[in-house]
Amino acid sequence: MAGGLTNAGCSAIAVFVTGNVAAINTFNSTNAYLGVGSASTVFAATQTDLQEATNKNRNAMQAGYPTVSNQAITWRALWAAASANFRWNEIGVFNAGTA
């Protein structure tokens, strides 16, 4: 699986670097979500959501996440056994619970 940073992700970083954080939902414990889906669509920087229409799911961060240590961000969300029970071909970090 290949991936990268989307155009929207690049824009979010630019907003954060310039200090205009009021212009965007930050990727903090309140707004950050991990998303998984079963689509095998090739990554494109223009994507703004997981590409799977049916088999996709977003979950909020566990308490205390995300964390930052040195140059690493750790994201953590948990899924119940009956939730997101499909092949995870795509993953993403989002700053909203829905697209």
N, C-alpha and C positions, 0 to 999 in steps of 0.2 A: 504494500500500500504506500503510495507516494502522497505527499501533502505539502502544505506550505502555509504561508500567511496570506489571508485574503485581502482584497482591496479595503474592505471595511475594517479589518484588523490593522492595516497600515494607517488608515485614517484615525483610528482610535489612539494608536501610539503617538501620532503627530499631535493630537489634541492634548494628550497627557504631557508630552514634552514641552508644549508651549504654555501649559498651565491653565488651560481653559476647561477644567474638568467638569464645570457645570453644564457644558454642552453635550455630555454623553453619560450614559450609565456606566459607572466604573465596574470593573470585574472584581468586586469585593464579595464578602460573605453574604450580602443581601441580594446582589444581582448576578452572581456567577453561577453558571450551569454547565454541566458536562452533557453532551448529547451523543447518542449512538444511533446508527442506522444500518440497514442491510444493503444499501445501494452499492454497486460496483462502478459507478460513474467516475471517470478520471477527474482528478482535482482540477479546478479552475479558480483563479484568483477572484473572479467575479461572483462566485457563489456567496450567498448570504444565509443559507440554511443547509441542513442535511438534504441530500438529493432524493432519498427514499420517501415515497408518499405515504406508505402505510406502516412499515416496520421501522419506526423511529421513535425515540423517547429522549426527553431531557429530564435531568434530575438536579436539584439544588445541591449546593455544597454542604458537606457535613460540617457540624459545628467546629469552628476554629480554622476552617479552610476558606480560601487558599492561603498558603504560607509562602514566605519568601526567605530564602537562605542563600547568601552570596549571589550567584547569578541564576539560581533555579527557583521556579515557581512550582509548588505542588498543589494540584487540584485533587479533591476527593469527593466523590459522590457514590452512594451505594444504591443498588437495585435489588428489589425483592426477587425471589426465584421465578415468580410468574410474570414479572415485568421485564421488558426488553429481552424476551426469550427468543432470540434470533441471532444469526451470524452477524457479528459486529464488523462490517467492512468499512465503515466510516465513523469517525469520531470528531468532535469539535468542542471548543470552549466558547460559550456564549454569554452575553451580558443581559439576557432576557429569557423568561421562561418559555416564550413562544416566538415563532418567526416574526 
